[in-house]
Amino acid sequence: MIRFFEIFVGLRYMRARRRNHFISFISVTSLVGIALGVMALITVLSVMNGFQRTLRQRILGVISDVTISGPQHRMPHWHRIAKIAARQKGVLAAAPYVRGEGLLVHGRYSSGALIRGVIPKREKTVSDIATHMVSGRLSALRPGRFGIVLGRYLAWRLGATVGSRVLLVAPGGMVTPAGFLPRLRSFRVVGIFDVGMYEYDAGLALVDMHDAQALYRLGREVSGVRLRLADINKAPAVRRVLATQLPSYCTVRDWSQEHANFFRALRIEKTVMFVILLLIVAVAAFNIVATLVMVVTDKRADIAILRTLGASPASVLVIFLVQGTLIGLMGTVFGVIAGVVLSLNVTTIVPFIEHVFHTHFLSANVYYISELPSHLRWADVMHVATASFLMSFLATIYPAWRAARTAPAEALRYE
């Protein structure tokens, strides 16, 4: 049982001036090392969380939280499916879509693209493309007008601008006596979007759903229904519930399945970074071993006197546990405070450093994200603080045990 006596003596050893200044230097080094390691770990994890959240928002700005599709991308009676999905708790909106592929041609240039047929008013409720238009408007897509909205890099590849005419070559043409004739349709570019993800900016084109139904000969059918949820983290749960309520021919997928490998890679990278940076804290924590070993050697006479006055080996053990644990606790607290402050101000500090040194860490010409994002999660802070404190505590056990085993007669022999 820890008594006030052990805590008092342990704190007294921390405050007292040591004859060996090198021991004090090692103690301060251990404390600063733990603080720097904890600060770096919290900051890096926050930045990685920021990257993950930003990328997820950009991806989900194009794809849907949950997608319901029919066999071979054909779904009859989509109104009934949308009503069933809209009744589900947490579903904010539902919109039908037509999925197809095609070759876009403009002058001497051509590029393959994923063609998505949408109803502009409904599409605004399930995706953010309408808010990322750099030219034209998504609402300019109207039935029978055969307008098309291109991604920024797709339009750049084709050399097309708003008002240009592009030729869409769809698969599944007709065989005639003159040979195979592909299905062709001329579309007028009515808008260009930029969502910040090259995959979509260079390979996605939007047309009106009724025009897509006519082009791909779907009649009144669609490819599926896309859903927007109030909480994207509940997408797997919503998917499982919808799978039991919808007809058996419907396939339900959520955003985590659509890009499972990508998000799994981000989680693995975050875990690896946590382990690597935790080694910095471990090195600093194990400096406590060297500190306490030298303290025990320096305090052998004091330990012997305490033992002769009636202190038990357990009391001596607790005294040095308090001293070593306090170093780790102070380093952890200072590191957590510095890490939280730095994480909350990354978006201010980084631009200031870039301005002072006339550099740019994330060039917009190279990276999808040109600003360093940060998203502090208190769960990460707790995990880092707990791991740091535990390593510091474990590092004190061996020196404290050695101090408890000091024999009074042997320690006072040469005093």
C-alpha angles and dihedrals in degrees: 000000000000113000132192090255094065093045092048094050092044091052089044090057089051093052098039121098110249122221089220106065090187089068090053090050092052090049093052090045091053092049094047092045092053091047093050092046093050091045092050092046095051092045095048093047090049092051091048089049088051092051091047093049093046093049091046092051091050093048093046089048087071106027123046132254090238128011126200114195136176130227112292088001093293121122123174121200094022091168090068092048091049092051092051091049094046091056090060114104112256097023111124102178144357129205132179122231141185118221123205144143130231149155116254117208128190117170109307094345131084137175136178117242144177108247117211121189112208143168101237096217093050094040090061089062096055104033140033098226092109089060092051098056111134094181133015126357135280089222088065088080105101133168114269094008092093096216123164135202116210134199115251097251092040089056089046091053091051094042089233129148134181107300095027121128116234127186117229115205109198125196122249105054130170132274111227134171086264091055137262114340118196121216110261131185132173116226130188117225108240100168147007124211135195116196095169096248114107092207091066100028090057102037113029130087127177126211133170112283094235091052090049091050090053094045095049094037096239096141107203093339126105133201095243149300127278122210134205116208132204090228118028091198088068093056095105091051092048090047092054093049093047091049089063096045103044126075115279094249091065120096116207121200131170131210094262090061095045091061100018096141093049096051091041089055090052091051092048091048091051091050092049092049090050091053094045095049091043087064088066089058090045093054091050092045093052089053082073087068091059091044095052094042089057091044091052090050091048093047099045092116092048090050091051092050091049090051093050089050090058106270111148124226087252090057091051089048092053093047093060092038088058092049095049095040091052090057090052093044094051092047091048094049094048090046093050092050093048093044094050093047092048093046093051092050103039092110089057101038097048095054088048091053090046090051094048095048095034094234139116120221098197112033114206089221091062109026131052089221112049096180127064105243126201132196116179116209116193090209089064090048090053092048092050094046092047093048092048094049093047093051090048091050093048090050090059097053100080098047090045090050090051089051091051091054094055110125111224095216093049093047094050097043095096099029 
